[in-house]
Amino acid sequence: MARPLRFLSLSGAKLEVRAEVRQLAVPLADEAGCELVDVELVVQGRQRVVRVLLDKPGGVTLGDCAAFSRRLGDCLDMNQTVPGSYRLEVSSPGMDRPLTSLEAVSRFVGRRAMLTSVAPREGRRHYEGALLGPEGTTCGIRTEEGSEHWFDWCEVKSVRLVVDPWGGAREARTPRAPARNDPAPMRERGALERERPTPGRQRRWVPRRSRGGSR
């Protein structure tokens, strides 16, 4: 089962490796003109895997992923961020990209998404439908039944886009309602349409990086 990796800093405080990786990766992504979408760390048996998701307008290329992997891998090794051997994977987020901030949510309003809450509401934690918001610190989901479910961001465990093969037919029979207090829904929708990832394409670069092993 996947679990967060942790290491003991010199100050004696336990810090999540994921946060350390993000701290190193964000400025590198900014320099490359990319967005750091997410960092995932999993343990698969005795192997540690660091997965980094990148994006940029027009999508990232294999060359972008390879260059970023080399730079980030050198930083991780220099700072000894991940204890022991590990594998670094850098790729585009794909069609089911995670939305890890309210800013990211605002870019995909109206798209089909799956929201998972930290705690259940009336025995339910998973909500799928049209993405709503954000409003202040809240975002929501409008289900196919028309009901809206709003959550403060601190109540949200994850939000991820959903590949919807019936999206065109669904939008044709059910017009997307704008987010509440949205002064220019059509202009915002046009911006969002341009940011949709290309169906079926995911760029990925998986170099082998392992201290003490072949590089």
N, C-alpha and C positions, 0 to 999 in steps of 0.2 A: 504494500500500500504506500502511495506517495506521501511523503512527510517533509516539512520544511527543514532545510539544512541550517545548522547554527554553528557558530564558532566562538571561541573564547578570546575576547580582545585583550590587549595589554592592561586595560583598566579593570579587567575582571568582569565586565558586563557582557551578558550574552546578547549578541545582535544577529538578526536574521541575515544570512548570506544574501538573500534576495534583495534586501535593502542596500547592501553594500554593492552588489552588482549594478543596481539602478543608479546609485550615486556615481559610479564610474562610467556607466553607459550613456547617461543623459547628455553630458557635454560632448561626447564623441558623436552622438547622433545629431546634435545641433550643428556641429562643425560640418557634418556630411550632408546637411540639409534634409535630414530624415526625422521622423517622429518615432520615439521609443513607445511602442504600443503596450508591451508587457514583458515581464521577465518571469519565467517559470523555472522552478528547481524541483527535481524529483530524484528519488533514489530507486533504482531498479536493481534489486539484489545488492551486489557490492559496487555497482557502478553509479556514479553521480552524473547527472545530466543537467546542464544549464541551457535553457532555451530562451532566446531573445527574439522578439517579434518587432520588425521594423516596417515603416510605411512612409510614403511621400507622395505628393501629387503626381499622378501618372503611374504610380507603382514602383517598387524597388526591383532592381535587376539582380541577376546572379553575381555580377561584378560588385554591386553595392554590398551585397551580403558577404562576399568573400573579403573585401577590403575592411569592412567593419569587424568581421570575425578576427582578422589578424591584429587589428589595433586593440580591440577589447581583450583578446586573449593575452596579449603582451601585458596589458594593465593588470589583469587578474593574476597572472603569474608573478609580476613584480610586487604586487601588494599581498600576495599569498591569500587571496580572498576565499578561495575554496580549498579546504583542507584535503590533502591527498590527491589522487588522480581524478580527472573528470573529463567529460566530453562537452564541448561548446557547440550549440546549434543556433544558427542565425537564419531566419526566414521571414517572408511576408506573413501577415496575419491570416490571409485566406478569406474565404467568404463568410466564415463564422467567427469573425474577429471579435475579441473581447473589447468592451468599452470600460475603461478603467478610471474615468473621471467624468464629471458633469460636463466639462468642455467637449469631451468626445461624444457624450450623449447628444449634445446640441447639434452636432454635425450630422447625426443620423436620425433626427426626429421623423417619424412617419414610417421608418423601416420596420420590418418584422424582427422582433427580438424576443429573447427569453430572459426574464428577470428572476433571480433567485434571492429570496430574502434571508436575512440572518436567522430570524425567528419565524415560526409559522403563524399565519393568521387564520383562525378558524380551521386549523389543521392543514393549511396549504402554504407551501413555500415557493412553488414554481408558477410563473405567470407568463404566458406567451401571447403576443399580439402586437399591435402598433405601438411604437415607442412614443411617449409623450414627455413634454417638458424640454429642458428643466425650468423650474420656477423656484428661484432662490436656491435652497439646498435640497429640493425634492425633484423626483422624476417619476414617471408612471408608465403603465401599460393599459391600452384599451383592448380588451378581448374581442373575439368575433361576436360575442353576445351583446357587445356594446357597453359593458360595465368597465369602469375605470378604477384602477388600483394605484394609489400614489404612496410613495415611500420617501422618507428622508434618506439622504445618501448614506448616513451611518447605519441605516437599517438594511442596506443592500449588500448582499454577499458577492454577487456577480451579475453582469449584464453581458449578453453575447448576441450578436446578430444571428438570425436564422435564415438558412437558404430556403426560399419559398418558391417552389416551381409553379405555383398558381398565382403568383403575385400580380401579373398583368391582368388576369381575369378578375382577381379579387378587387384590384383598384378600380377596374372599369365599372363594377356594380356597386362598390362602396367607396365613395369619394373620401379621401383622407381629410379628417377634420384638423384644423391648425391647433397648435398648442395654445393654451389659455394665455390671453394677453399678448398674442403674437401680432404685431402691427403689419407684417408683410409676409403672409404665409406663402404666396406664390413665388416671391423672390427667394425665400429661404429654401423652398422645395427645389428650385432650379439649381441652387448651389449644392444641395444634397445629391441630386441626381448625377452631377458631374463627379462626385466623390465616390460613387459606387465602384467597388472592385470589379475587375473583369471576371465574368463567370468562369469557373473551372481552372483559373490560373493561380498558382502559388509558387513564388520563387523561394528556393531553399538552398542553403549552403551548409554542409555538415562536415567541417574539417575535424580532424582528430587532434585534440589538444590534451595532453596528459603529462603532468610533471612526473618525471621518473620513467616515462615510457617514450615511444616514438612520437614525434611531433609532425 
